[in-house]
Amino acid sequence: MTQILMEIADEMAQGRVALTLEGGYDVSGQSRSVKAVLKELARASQINKEDFLEKEKASYSRIEQLVLQIKEIQKRYWKSL
C-alpha cells in the first residue's frame, strides 16, 4: 500500500506524502508494520509489487466469497446492501 501511495504522491504532489500512526493492541505487529512502511519510504524494500499483485489476484475468488458472506450478514442493518 505504501508503494501505491508513493506512486500517487509522485504523480500528484511532487512526491510529498504524509502518514499517521494509529495505536494498536499488538505492539509487535505494529512494530513490524511501521518498519515495513519505513523501508518502503526509504525505497529499501525487498517486496516486488508485481509479484505481490499476482498473489493477490490468486486470492480474489476467496476474498469475494468472504465479502459476499459479510454483506449477507449485514443486510438487515444496512438497507443499501
Secondary structure as a PSIPRED ss2 file (coil, helix, strand):
# PSIPRED VFORMAT (PSIPRED V4.0)

   1 M C   1.000  0.000  0.000
   2 T H   0.000  1.000  0.000
   3 Q H   0.000  1.000  0.000
   4 I H   0.000  1.000  0.000
   5 L H   0.000  1.000  0.000
   6 M H   0.000  1.000  0.000
   7 E H   0.000  1.000  0.000
   8 I H   0.000  1.000  0.000
   9 A H   0.000  1.000  0.000
  10 D H   0.000  1.000  0.000
  11 E H   0.000  1.000  0.000
  12 M H   0.000  1.000  0.000
  13 A C   1.000  0.000  0.000
  14 Q C   1.000  0.000  0.000
  15 G C   1.000  0.000  0.000
  16 R C   1.000  0.000  0.000
  17 V C   1.000  0.000  0.000
  18 A C   1.000  0.000  0.000
  19 L C   1.000  0.000  0.000
  20 T C   1.000  0.000  0.000
  21 L C   1.000  0.000  0.000
  22 E C   1.000  0.000  0.000
  23 G C   1.000  0.000  0.000
  24 G C   1.000  0.000  0.000
  25 Y C   1.000  0.000  0.000
  26 D C   1.000  0.000  0.000
  27 V H   0.000  1.000  0.000
  28 S H   0.000  1.000  0.000
  29 G H   0.000  1.000  0.000
  30 Q H   0.000  1.000  0.000
  31 S H   0.000  1.000  0.000
  32 R H   0.000  1.000  0.000
  33 S H   0.000  1.000  0.000
  34 V H   0.000  1.000  0.000
  35 K H   0.000  1.000  0.000
  36 A H   0.000  1.000  0.000
  37 V H   0.000  1.000  0.000
  38 L H   0.000  1.000  0.000
  39 K H   0.000  1.000  0.000
  40 E H   0.000  1.000  0.000
  41 L H   0.000  1.000  0.000
  42 A C   1.000  0.000  0.000
  43 R C   1.000  0.000  0.000
  44 A C   1.000  0.000  0.000
  45 S C   1.000  0.000  0.000
  46 Q C   1.000  0.000  0.000
  47 I C   1.000  0.000  0.000
  48 N C   1.000  0.000  0.000
  49 K H   0.000  1.000  0.000
  50 E H   0.000  1.000  0.000
  51 D H   0.000  1.000  0.000
  52 F H   0.000  1.000  0.000
  53 L H   0.000  1.000  0.000
  54 E H   0.000  1.000  0.000
  55 K H   0.000  1.000  0.000
  56 E H   0.000  1.000  0.000
  57 K H   0.000  1.000  0.000
  58 A H   0.000  1.000  0.000
  59 S C   1.000  0.000  0.000
  60 Y H   0.000  1.000  0.000
  61 S H   0.000  1.000  0.000
  62 R H   0.000  1.000  0.000
  63 I H   0.000  1.000  0.000
  64 E H   0.000  1.000  0.000
  65 Q H   0.000  1.000  0.000
  66 L H   0.000  1.000  0.000
  67 V H   0.000  1.000  0.000
  68 L H   0.000  1.000  0.000
  69 Q H   0.000  1.000  0.000
  70 I H   0.000  1.000  0.000
  71 K H   0.000  1.000  0.000
  72 E H   0.000  1.000  0.000
  73 I H   0.000  1.000  0.000
  74 Q H   0.000  1.000  0.000
  75 K C   1.000  0.000  0.000
  76 R C   1.000  0.000  0.000
  77 Y C   1.000  0.000  0.000
  78 W C   1.000  0.000  0.000
  79 K C   1.000  0.000  0.000
  80 S C   1.000  0.000  0.000
  81 L C   1.000  0.000  0.000
